Amino acid sequence: MKPESTTDWASAQDDLVTESTTEEMAQLKVKYSAQLKTLKDVFPDWTTEDLVYTLQEVNGDLDMATDRITGGNPVLPNLHSPDFLLRGEN
């Protein structure tokens, strides 16, 4: 008797979202590497992902990113992004 193989469609979709999100994050880290290093030095308590998304929102403008972080006008998380949903903060 052959063992049944089952595929959990939702799990497979989660894997695809995670892979594409990871690839996107890797590309953004490369794109904003210089700015990211500076922000990580200044804001060590922020996650790399949050800093990268902040930089993405301001098109890599280091001054605008810093102003948003310190000025009480932070970039709000995208409530529909795969990262936000995977972190379970919804």
VMD Tcl script that draws the C-alpha trace (Angstrom):
set ca {
  {0.00 0.00 0.00}
  {1.34 3.37 -1.03}
  {1.44 6.09 1.68}
  {-0.89 8.96 1.00}
  {0.83 12.23 0.34}
  {-1.08 15.30 1.35}
  {-0.30 18.89 0.67}
  {-1.43 21.60 3.00}
  {-2.26 24.34 0.50}
  {-2.12 27.11 3.15}
  {1.33 26.01 4.33}
  {2.58 25.91 0.76}
  {1.30 29.45 0.21}
  {2.97 30.63 3.43}
  {6.25 29.18 2.18}
  {5.88 31.08 -1.11}
  {5.11 34.35 0.71}
  {8.07 33.87 3.03}
  {10.43 33.13 0.14}
  {9.33 36.14 -1.90}
  {9.40 38.39 1.17}
  {12.86 37.18 2.07}
  {14.07 37.81 -1.47}
  {12.52 41.28 -1.49}
  {14.07 42.08 1.89}
  {17.48 40.92 0.69}
  {17.22 43.17 -2.37}
  {16.18 46.16 -0.23}
  {19.04 45.55 2.20}
  {21.48 45.71 -0.70}
  {19.80 48.76 -2.21}
  {19.86 50.71 1.07}
  {22.99 49.18 2.60}
  {24.82 52.47 3.30}
  {21.77 54.15 4.84}
  {20.84 51.01 6.74}
  {24.24 50.84 8.45}
  {23.87 54.43 9.63}
  {20.33 53.89 10.91}
  {21.34 50.68 12.72}
  {24.12 52.59 14.50}
  {21.75 55.39 15.52}
  {18.69 53.22 16.31}
  {20.03 49.89 17.61}
  {16.66 48.93 19.13}
  {14.90 48.99 15.75}
  {14.79 45.78 13.75}
  {16.61 45.68 10.44}
  {13.33 44.98 8.68}
  {11.61 48.03 10.19}
  {14.55 50.24 9.23}
  {14.56 48.86 5.68}
  {10.82 49.46 5.31}
  {11.26 52.99 6.64}
  {13.98 53.61 4.06}
  {11.79 52.16 1.34}
  {8.93 54.50 2.27}
  {11.19 57.55 1.95}
  {13.04 56.27 -1.14}
  {16.31 55.90 0.76}
  {16.42 59.49 2.04}
  {18.41 59.14 5.28}
  {17.36 62.54 6.65}
  {13.67 61.84 6.06}
  {13.97 58.38 7.60}
  {15.67 59.82 10.69}
  {13.05 62.57 10.96}
  {10.23 60.05 10.75}
  {11.78 57.85 13.42}
  {12.64 60.64 15.85}
  {9.96 63.15 15.03}
  {7.02 61.09 16.11}
  {5.93 60.65 12.50}
  {7.12 57.09 11.88}
  {6.26 55.06 8.84}
  {3.29 52.94 9.83}
  {3.51 49.25 9.09}
  {1.67 48.01 6.07}
  {-1.09 45.99 7.72}
  {-1.47 43.88 4.60}
  {2.20 43.09 4.05}
  {3.25 39.45 4.38}
  {5.90 40.41 6.97}
  {3.37 42.13 9.19}
  {0.95 39.24 8.92}
  {3.65 36.65 9.62}
  {4.78 38.50 12.76}
  {1.26 38.13 14.14}
  {0.88 41.76 15.11}
  {-2.48 42.25 13.45}
}
mol new
graphics top color blue
foreach p $ca { graphics top sphere $p radius 0.5 }
foreach p [lrange $ca 0 end-1] q [lrange $ca 1 end] { graphics top cylinder $p $q radius 0.2 }
display resetview
